[in-house]
């Protein structure tokens, strides 16, 4: 029974509940938009008259003032402590960025990825026994190196003209250059930009600056340390998904558990409210942002601690409140890993990657130190099926919401969104950080015009095959295996029908012929059901909230 409880908890992605033994978890969502009784155009004209200090007051208020005869505009959730040193600005290009989990990278082939608007190729250099991240562009005629191969010497080969590169980005072979001619392959223009790369927490990370001065940057600054992903007593199953809305909307969605009973109704277990006021069971949530600075913030939730480590990591855990040194301070070293605890502990770790305007990538892990054996017997794709359905169930909402935010301007988020309750505290905290330190946008360094891409057809927007299945080794194998099983069932059905048709009347009893006909029908029906299962869980699954 315990095993079933754990399995249900992990597959449902629920947040840890407040009680010590509860294993409920939950995945979060986006801010609420205020309903305007007047035309939007007239409201826009009043935006400039709304004081920003009203939304983020400098003086903390312990409790809201009592209502008067004239209803006062309620203040949004406040930040207890905000640390600011001068005019700080977040440097997007002085950070480590995750590319992909090791479990979803194939050492035999190069992989194309986009991070921070940079097209990169990830490949395994067997000569150095290390993963490498290069610019995905051959210096010859700018063909994508990710469409190439790893040659017999372990070098990255461009398949357009056969140029080969070693793990440092140096060109080692230009087949078209004469053997007795000048060594043109040694020219620095023949080199590929190689980024500093490190494997950390079983994820490949890279530093988005190929200047030689950053070659050993990992000795000065390491990727953020996540204790649960470094603790051998915890499970570490990961997943990844490319998502058709931007980085900022992804982060704030994950910080908002209040949307779970509604946007994910029937998909995730949630804690029952003391007083149930609707079918879904939404309830007041007591959240507060404790400390915010340029490196992120942490907050107290009624189910644990939420921590945002800029720019990519948001985690929820049931651990005690972290000390000031642990939060927004120097990155912990591996030697500071806590000793395995006998307490039942778990965390939700979301790694949010800016890809390009209107697109982001999510890597997730839900480490826990109990029910570890489940991950050894249940294939990873079986966890991904319900997790992807959860992501699909609010994807269209957030895609549209992002366009509304863009219409008003990201820095006007506080003015157009009405966030009067404490359940929005982390969302408000993130928008405060994003606007104050990042200017309300990711620094794309002029690569994009600033416009969002047009909304694709719903089938493309909610596509699961190209956004997850092909990028997940477990789901890709399952997809191929189930497709093969479907074909086998169809062949068996056809074969059985053929046997019945070819057998002479007296050579087989009526009972045997009937049995074969029934078996053929069952095999064909099973193949159709399997085809439906594969399509819904590995390719496309629509979600209609009106019929849930």
C-alpha positions as CSV (number, residue, x, y, z in Angstrom):
1,X,0.0,0.0,0.0
2,X,2.9,2.4,0.8
3,X,4.4,1.7,-2.6
4,X,1.1,2.6,-4.3
5,X,0.9,5.8,-2.3
6,X,4.4,6.8,-3.2
7,X,3.8,6.0,-6.9
8,X,0.6,8.0,-7.0
9,X,2.4,10.9,-5.4
10,X,5.3,11.0,-7.8
11,X,3.2,10.5,-10.9
12,X,0.8,13.2,-9.8
13,X,3.4,15.9,-9.2
14,X,1.8,17.2,-6.0
15,X,3.4,19.6,-3.6
16,X,4.4,18.2,-0.2
17,X,1.7,18.7,2.2
18,X,2.1,20.4,5.6
19,X,1.9,17.3,7.6
20,X,5.2,15.3,8.1
21,X,4.0,12.0,6.6
22,X,2.1,13.4,3.7
23,X,3.5,12.8,0.2
24,X,1.2,15.1,-1.7
25,X,2.9,17.3,-4.3
26,X,1.8,19.9,-6.9
27,X,2.9,21.8,-10.0
28,X,2.2,25.6,-10.3
29,X,0.7,28.2,-12.7
30,X,0.4,31.8,-13.9
31,X,-0.9,35.1,-12.4
32,X,-4.6,36.1,-12.5
33,X,-5.7,38.9,-14.7
34,X,-8.2,41.4,-13.4
35,X,-11.6,41.6,-15.1
36,X,-12.2,45.1,-16.5
37,X,-15.8,46.4,-16.8
38,X,-14.5,49.1,-19.1
39,X,-12.8,48.9,-22.5
40,X,-9.1,47.9,-22.3
41,X,-8.2,50.9,-24.4
42,X,-9.6,53.3,-21.7
43,X,-7.8,51.4,-19.0
44,X,-4.5,51.7,-20.8
45,X,-4.8,55.4,-20.6
46,X,-5.0,55.3,-16.8
47,X,-1.9,53.0,-16.4
48,X,0.4,55.9,-15.9
49,X,-1.7,57.2,-13.0
50,X,-1.2,54.1,-10.9
51,X,1.6,54.5,-8.5
52,X,4.2,51.8,-8.6
53,X,5.0,52.4,-4.9
54,X,1.4,51.3,-4.2
55,X,2.2,47.9,-5.6
56,X,5.6,47.5,-3.9
57,X,5.5,49.7,-0.8
58,X,8.8,50.4,0.9
59,X,7.4,50.1,4.4
60,X,6.2,46.7,5.6
61,X,2.6,46.6,6.7
62,X,1.8,43.9,9.3
63,X,-1.9,43.7,8.5
64,X,-4.3,45.2,6.0
65,X,-6.3,48.2,7.2
66,X,-10.0,47.7,8.0
67,X,-12.4,48.4,5.1
68,X,-13.9,51.8,4.9
69,X,-17.0,53.1,3.2
70,X,-15.0,53.6,0.1
71,X,-13.2,50.3,-0.9
72,X,-9.4,50.9,-0.9
73,X,-7.2,49.3,-3.5
74,X,-5.6,46.3,-1.7
75,X,-1.9,46.0,-1.7
76,X,-0.2,43.0,-3.3
77,X,1.8,40.5,-1.1
78,X,4.9,42.2,0.3
79,X,8.6,41.3,0.5
80,X,10.0,41.2,4.0
81,X,13.6,42.0,3.1
82,X,15.0,43.4,-0.1
83,X,18.7,43.8,-0.4
84,X,20.0,46.3,-3.0
85,X,23.5,47.5,-3.6
86,X,23.5,50.5,-5.9
87,X,22.1,50.2,-9.4
88,X,22.7,46.4,-9.8
89,X,21.8,44.8,-13.2
90,X,21.6,41.1,-13.7
91,X,24.2,39.9,-16.3
92,X,22.5,37.1,-18.3
93,X,25.9,36.1,-19.9
94,X,27.8,35.6,-16.7
95,X,25.8,32.6,-15.6
96,X,25.9,28.8,-16.1
97,X,23.0,27.4,-18.1
98,X,21.8,23.8,-18.2
99,X,21.5,22.3,-21.6
100,X,20.2,18.7,-21.2
101,X,20.2,15.9,-18.6
102,X,22.7,13.2,-19.3
103,X,20.0,10.6,-19.3
104,X,18.6,12.1,-22.5
105,X,21.8,12.6,-24.4
106,X,23.1,9.9,-26.8
107,X,26.9,9.8,-27.0
108,X,26.8,8.5,-30.6
109,X,25.3,11.6,-32.1
110,X,25.6,15.4,-31.8
111,X,22.5,17.2,-30.4
112,X,21.1,20.6,-31.5
113,X,19.9,22.9,-28.7
114,X,19.1,26.6,-28.3
115,X,19.8,28.4,-25.1
116,X,19.5,32.2,-24.5
117,X,19.0,32.6,-28.3
118,X,22.3,30.8,-28.9
119,X,22.3,27.8,-31.3
120,X,24.6,25.2,-29.8
121,X,25.6,21.6,-30.5
122,X,26.2,19.2,-27.6
123,X,28.5,16.2,-28.4
124,X,30.6,13.5,-26.6
125,X,34.3,13.8,-27.1
126,X,35.5,10.3,-26.5
127,X,39.2,11.4,-26.8
128,X,38.8,13.6,-23.7
129,X,35.9,11.6,-22.2
130,X,33.9,14.8,-21.8
131,X,30.8,16.5,-23.1
132,X,31.4,19.5,-25.3
133,X,29.2,22.5,-26.2
134,X,30.1,24.4,-29.5
135,X,28.4,27.0,-31.7
136,X,26.2,25.0,-34.0
137,X,27.8,26.5,-37.1
138,X,30.6,25.3,-39.3
139,X,33.0,28.2,-40.0
140,X,33.2,27.1,-43.7
141,X,29.7,27.7,-45.0
142,X,27.8,28.0,-41.8
143,X,26.1,24.6,-42.0
144,X,24.7,23.2,-38.7
145,X,27.3,20.9,-37.0
146,X,24.4,19.2,-35.2
147,X,23.5,17.6,-38.5
148,X,26.9,16.0,-38.6
149,X,28.4,13.0,-37.0
150,X,31.2,11.8,-34.7
151,X,33.9,10.4,-37.0
152,X,36.0,7.3,-36.6
153,X,38.7,9.4,-34.8
154,X,36.2,10.8,-32.3
155,X,36.1,14.2,-33.9
156,X,33.0,16.3,-34.7
157,X,32.5,16.2,-38.4
158,X,30.5,18.6,-40.5
159,X,28.7,16.5,-43.1
160,X,28.5,19.3,-45.7
161,X,32.1,19.2,-46.7
162,X,33.8,16.9,-44.1
163,X,35.6,19.4,-42.0
164,X,36.5,17.9,-38.6
165,X,37.0,19.5,-35.2
166,X,38.5,18.4,-31.9
167,X,37.2,19.0,-28.4
168,X,38.7,22.4,-28.2
169,X,37.1,23.6,-31.4
170,X,40.3,23.4,-33.5
171,X,39.9,22.3,-37.1
172,X,41.9,19.1,-37.6
173,X,40.9,18.3,-41.2
174,X,39.9,20.1,-44.4
175,X,39.6,17.3,-47.0
176,X,39.6,19.8,-49.9
177,X,43.0,21.3,-48.8
178,X,46.1,19.8,-50.7
179,X,48.4,17.7,-48.6
180,X,51.4,19.6,-49.9
181,X,49.8,23.0,-49.6
182,X,49.7,25.4,-46.7
183,X,48.0,24.1,-43.4
184,X,44.9,26.2,-43.8
185,X,43.1,24.2,-41.1
186,X,45.4,25.8,-38.5
187,X,44.0,29.3,-39.3
188,X,41.9,30.6,-36.4
189,X,39.1,31.3,-38.7
190,X,38.7,27.6,-39.3
191,X,38.0,27.0,-35.6
192,X,34.6,26.6,-34.0
193,X,33.6,28.6,-30.9
194,X,33.8,26.2,-27.9
195,X,32.0,27.1,-24.7
196,X,33.1,26.2,-21.2
197,X,31.2,23.0,-20.3
198,X,30.7,21.1,-17.1
199,X,28.6,18.1,-16.0
200,X,26.9,19.0,-12.7
201,X,24.0,17.1,-11.0
202,X,23.9,14.8,-14.1
203,X,23.1,17.7,-16.3
204,X,25.4,19.3,-19.0
205,X,25.9,23.0,-18.3
206,X,27.7,25.6,-20.4
207,X,28.9,29.2,-19.9
208,X,27.6,31.4,-22.8
209,X,30.9,33.1,-23.6
210,X,33.6,31.4,-25.7
211,X,36.2,34.0,-25.0
212,X,39.5,32.2,-23.8
213,X,39.5,34.1,-20.6
214,X,36.5,32.0,-19.5
215,X,38.1,28.7,-20.3
216,X,38.5,27.8,-16.6
217,X,35.5,29.8,-15.3
218,X,34.2,26.7,-13.4
219,X,37.2,27.1,-10.9
220,X,35.8,30.6,-10.0
221,X,32.1,30.1,-10.3
222,X,30.2,26.8,-10.4
223,X,26.6,26.1,-11.3
224,X,24.1,26.3,-8.4
225,X,24.3,23.5,-5.9
226,X,21.2,21.5,-5.2
227,X,21.7,19.3,-2.2
228,X,19.0,16.7,-3.0
229,X,20.5,16.1,-6.5
230,X,23.9,15.4,-4.9
231,X,22.7,13.1,-2.2
232,X,23.0,9.4,-3.1
233,X,20.1,8.5,-0.8
234,X,17.6,10.5,-3.1
235,X,16.1,9.4,-6.4
236,X,17.0,11.7,-9.3
237,X,14.6,10.8,-12.2
238,X,14.6,13.7,-14.6
239,X,12.5,14.9,-17.6
240,X,12.6,17.7,-20.1
241,X,10.1,19.5,-22.3
242,X,10.3,22.4,-24.8
243,X,7.4,24.7,-24.2
244,X,5.7,27.2,-26.4
245,X,5.7,30.2,-24.0
246,X,8.6,32.2,-22.6
247,X,10.9,31.9,-19.7
248,X,9.3,34.5,-17.4
249,X,5.8,33.0,-17.8
250,X,7.2,29.5,-17.1
251,X,9.0,30.5,-13.9
252,X,6.0,32.4,-12.4
253,X,3.7,29.5,-13.3
254,X,5.8,27.1,-11.3
255,X,5.7,29.5,-8.4
256,X,1.9,29.5,-8.3
257,X,0.3,26.4,-6.6
258,X,-3.0,28.3,-6.3
259,X,-3.9,27.4,-9.9
260,X,-3.4,23.6,-9.4
261,X,-7.0,22.7,-8.3
262,X,-8.4,24.6,-11.3
263,X,-6.0,24.3,-14.3
264,X,-5.1,20.7,-13.4
265,X,-8.4,19.6,-12.0
266,X,-8.6,15.8,-11.8
267,X,-4.9,15.4,-12.6
268,X,-3.3,16.2,-9.3
269,X,-4.1,15.7,-5.7
270,X,-4.3,18.8,-3.6
271,X,-4.8,19.4,0.1
272,X,-8.5,19.7,1.1
273,X,-9.6,23.2,2.3
274,X,-11.0,23.7,5.8
275,X,-14.1,25.1,4.2
276,X,-14.9,23.9,0.7
277,X,-16.4,26.7,-1.4
278,X,-16.3,25.2,-4.8
279,X,-16.0,21.8,-6.6
280,X,-12.3,22.2,-7.1
281,X,-11.4,23.0,-3.5
282,X,-9.3,26.1,-3.8
283,X,-8.1,27.6,-0.5
284,X,-6.2,30.6,0.9
285,X,-2.4,30.1,0.8
286,X,-0.1,31.8,3.3
287,X,3.0,32.6,1.3
288,X,5.6,35.3,2.0
289,X,8.9,36.3,0.3
290,X,11.5,36.5,3.0
291,X,14.5,37.9,1.2
292,X,15.1,39.2,-2.3
293,X,18.3,40.4,-4.0
294,X,20.0,40.2,-7.4
295,X,20.8,36.5,-7.0
296,X,17.1,35.5,-6.4
297,X,14.9,35.1,-3.4
298,X,13.4,32.6,-1.0
299,X,9.9,32.4,0.5
300,X,8.0,30.6,3.2
301,X,5.1,28.5,2.0
302,X,2.5,26.7,4.2
303,X,3.9,23.5,2.7
304,X,7.6,24.2,2.9
305,X,10.3,26.5,1.5
306,X,10.4,27.9,-2.1
307,X,13.7,29.2,-3.4
308,X,14.5,30.9,-6.7
309,X,18.2,30.9,-7.7
310,X,18.6,33.3,-10.6
311,X,18.2,32.8,-13.4
312,X,17.1,29.2,-13.9
313,X,16.3,27.2,-10.7
314,X,13.2,27.2,-8.6
315,X,12.9,24.5,-5.9
316,X,10.3,23.6,-3.3
317,X,11.4,21.5,-0.3
318,X,10.1,20.4,3.0
319,X,13.5,21.3,4.7
320,X,13.6,23.8,7.6
321,X,14.0,27.4,6.6
322,X,17.5,27.9,5.1
323,X,20.0,30.1,6.9
324,X,21.1,33.4,5.4
325,X,24.3,31.8,4.3
326,X,22.4,29.1,2.4
327,X,20.1,31.5,0.6
328,X,21.3,33.8,-2.2
329,X,24.9,33.5,-0.9
330,X,28.0,31.8,-2.2
331,X,27.3,28.5,-4.1
332,X,27.8,25.6,-1.8
333,X,30.5,23.1,-2.6
334,X,30.0,19.4,-3.0
335,X,31.8,18.8,0.3
336,X,29.0,20.7,2.1
337,X,26.5,18.0,1.1
338,X,24.3,17.1,4.0
339,X,24.6,13.5,5.4
340,X,21.7,11.3,4.3
341,X,18.8,11.7,6.6
342,X,16.5,9.0,7.9
343,X,13.5,11.5,7.7
344,X,11.2,11.1,4.7
345,X,12.1,14.1,2.6
346,X,11.4,15.3,-0.9
347,X,11.8,18.3,-3.1
348,X,10.6,19.6,-6.4
349,X,13.3,21.0,-8.6
350,X,12.4,23.0,-11.7
351,X,15.1,24.3,-14.0
352,X,13.8,26.9,-16.4
353,X,15.8,27.7,-19.5
354,X,15.3,30.8,-21.7
355,X,15.4,29.6,-25.3
356,X,14.1,32.5,-27.4
357,X,11.1,34.9,-27.3
358,X,8.0,32.8,-26.8
359,X,9.9,29.6,-26.1
360,X,11.5,28.0,-23.0
361,X,12.7,24.6,-21.9
362,X,11.9,22.9,-18.6
363,X,14.1,20.3,-16.9
364,X,12.5,18.8,-13.8
365,X,13.4,16.4,-11.0
366,X,11.5,15.3,-8.0
367,X,14.2,13.8,-5.6
368,X,13.0,11.9,-2.6
369,X,14.7,9.6,-0.1
370,X,11.8,7.1,0.2
371,X,10.3,4.6,-2.2
372,X,13.6,4.7,-4.1
373,X,13.1,1.2,-5.4
374,X,10.1,2.3,-7.4
375,X,12.3,4.2,-9.9
376,X,14.3,1.0,-10.5
377,X,11.3,-1.0,-11.6
378,X,9.0,1.6,-13.2
379,X,10.2,2.8,-16.6
380,X,10.8,6.6,-16.7
381,X,8.3,7.1,-19.5
382,X,5.5,6.0,-17.3
383,X,6.2,8.9,-15.0
384,X,6.5,11.2,-18.0
385,X,3.0,10.4,-19.4
386,X,1.0,12.1,-16.5
387,X,3.7,14.8,-16.1
388,X,3.3,15.8,-19.7
389,X,-0.5,15.8,-19.4
390,X,-0.1,18.3,-16.5
391,X,2.1,20.5,-18.7
392,X,-0.4,20.3,-21.5
393,X,-3.4,21.2,-19.4
394,X,-2.4,24.8,-18.9
395,X,-0.1,25.3,-21.9
396,X,-2.7,27.1,-24.0
397,X,-3.7,29.4,-21.1
398,X,-0.1,30.5,-20.6
399,X,0.6,30.9,-24.3
400,X,-2.3,33.3,-24.6
401,X,-1.5,35.0,-21.3
402,X,2.1,35.7,-22.5
403,X,0.7,37.6,-25.4
404,X,-1.5,39.7,-23.2
405,X,1.5,40.6,-21.0
406,X,3.4,41.5,-24.1
407,X,0.5,43.7,-25.3
408,X,0.6,45.8,-22.1
409,X,4.4,45.6,-21.7
410,X,6.2,43.3,-19.3
411,X,7.2,46.2,-17.0
412,X,3.5,47.0,-16.6
413,X,2.7,43.6,-15.2
414,X,2.1,45.0,-11.7
415,X,-0.4,47.5,-13.1
416,X,-2.5,45.2,-15.2
417,X,-2.6,42.1,-13.0
418,X,-4.6,42.3,-9.8
419,X,-2.8,40.2,-7.2
420,X,-4.4,41.0,-3.8
421,X,-3.8,37.6,-2.0
422,X,-0.8,36.0,-0.3
423,X,-1.0,33.0,-2.7
424,X,0.6,35.3,-5.4
425,X,3.5,36.2,-3.1
426,X,6.2,34.2,-5.0
427,X,4.9,35.4,-8.4
428,X,5.0,39.0,-7.2
429,X,8.5,38.4,-5.9
430,X,9.7,37.0,-9.2
431,X,8.2,39.9,-11.2
432,X,9.9,42.3,-8.7
433,X,13.2,40.6,-9.4
434,X,12.7,40.3,-13.1
435,X,11.7,44.0,-13.5
436,X,14.2,45.5,-11.1
437,X,17.3,43.5,-12.0
438,X,16.6,42.3,-15.6
439,X,14.6,45.2,-16.9
440,X,11.5,43.0,-17.4
441,X,13.1,41.0,-20.2
442,X,15.8,38.4,-21.1
443,X,18.8,40.0,-22.7
444,X,18.8,38.5,-26.2
445,X,21.6,40.8,-27.2
446,X,19.7,42.1,-30.2
447,X,19.1,38.7,-31.8
448,X,15.3,39.3,-31.9
449,X,13.0,42.1,-32.8
450,X,11.1,41.7,-29.5
451,X,7.9,40.4,-31.1
452,X,6.5,37.0,-30.1
453,X,6.1,34.3,-32.8
454,X,2.6,33.9,-34.1
455,X,0.3,31.4,-32.4
456,X,0.5,28.0,-34.3
457,X,-2.4,25.7,-34.8
458,X,-3.5,24.0,-31.6
459,X,-2.2,20.6,-32.7
460,X,1.3,22.1,-33.1
461,X,1.1,24.2,-29.9
462,X,0.3,21.1,-27.9
463,X,2.6,18.8,-29.8
464,X,4.3,16.3,-27.5
465,X,6.4,14.3,-30.0
466,X,8.8,17.1,-31.1
467,X,8.8,18.9,-27.8
468,X,9.4,15.8,-25.6
469,X,9.3,12.3,-27.1
470,X,12.3,12.7,-29.5
471,X,14.3,14.4,-26.8
472,X,13.7,11.8,-24.1
473,X,15.5,8.5,-24.5
474,X,13.0,6.6,-22.4
475,X,9.9,7.9,-24.2
476,X,11.6,7.5,-27.6
477,X,12.3,3.9,-26.9
478,X,8.8,3.3,-25.6
479,X,7.3,5.0,-28.6
480,X,9.3,2.8,-31.0
481,X,8.6,-0.4,-29.1
482,X,4.8,0.3,-28.8
483,X,4.7,1.1,-32.5
484,X,6.4,-2.2,-33.3
485,X,4.0,-4.0,-31.0
486,X,1.1,-2.4,-32.9
487,X,2.5,-3.6,-36.2
488,X,3.0,-7.1,-34.8
489,X,-0.6,-7.3,-33.6
490,X,-1.9,-6.2,-37.0
491,X,0.2,-8.8,-38.7
492,X,-1.0,-11.5,-36.4
493,X,-4.6,-10.5,-37.0
494,X,-4.1,-10.6,-40.8
495,X,-2.3,-13.9,-40.5
496,X,-5.0,-15.5,-38.5
497,X,-7.7,-14.3,-40.9
498,X,-5.5,-15.8,-43.8
499,X,-5.2,-19.1,-42.0
500,X,-9.0,-19.3,-41.5
501,X,-9.7,-18.4,-45.1
502,X,-7.1,-20.8,-46.6
503,X,-8.0,-23.8,-44.5
504,X,-10.4,-26.2,-46.2
505,X,-13.8,-26.7,-44.6
506,X,-13.1,-30.1,-43.3
507,X,-9.5,-29.6,-42.2
508,X,-10.4,-27.5,-39.2
509,X,-13.3,-27.8,-36.7
510,X,-15.8,-25.0,-36.5
511,X,-14.8,-24.3,-33.0
512,X,-11.2,-23.8,-34.0
513,X,-12.1,-21.6,-36.9
514,X,-14.3,-19.5,-34.6
515,X,-11.5,-19.3,-32.0
516,X,-9.0,-18.1,-34.6
517,X,-11.5,-15.5,-35.9
518,X,-12.1,-14.2,-32.4
519,X,-8.3,-14.1,-31.7
520,X,-7.8,-12.2,-35.0
521,X,-10.5,-9.7,-34.0
522,X,-9.0,-9.2,-30.6
523,X,-5.5,-8.6,-32.0
524,X,-6.8,-6.0,-34.4
525,X,-8.8,-4.3,-31.7
526,X,-5.8,-4.3,-29.4
527,X,-3.7,-2.7,-32.2
528,X,-6.2,0.1,-32.6
529,X,-6.4,0.7,-28.8
530,X,-2.6,0.7,-28.7
531,X,-2.4,3.2,-31.6
532,X,-4.8,5.5,-29.8
533,X,-2.7,5.2,-26.6
534,X,0.5,6.0,-28.4
535,X,-1.0,9.0,-30.2
536,X,-2.4,10.5,-27.0
537,X,0.6,9.9,-24.8
538,X,3.5,10.4,-27.2
539,X,2.3,12.7,-29.9
540,X,-0.7,14.9,-29.2
541,X,-3.3,15.2,-26.4
542,X,-5.7,18.0,-26.4
543,X,-7.2,19.3,-23.2
544,X,-10.7,20.9,-22.8
545,X,-11.3,22.4,-19.4
546,X,-15.1,22.7,-20.0
547,X,-15.6,19.0,-20.0
548,X,-13.4,18.1,-17.0
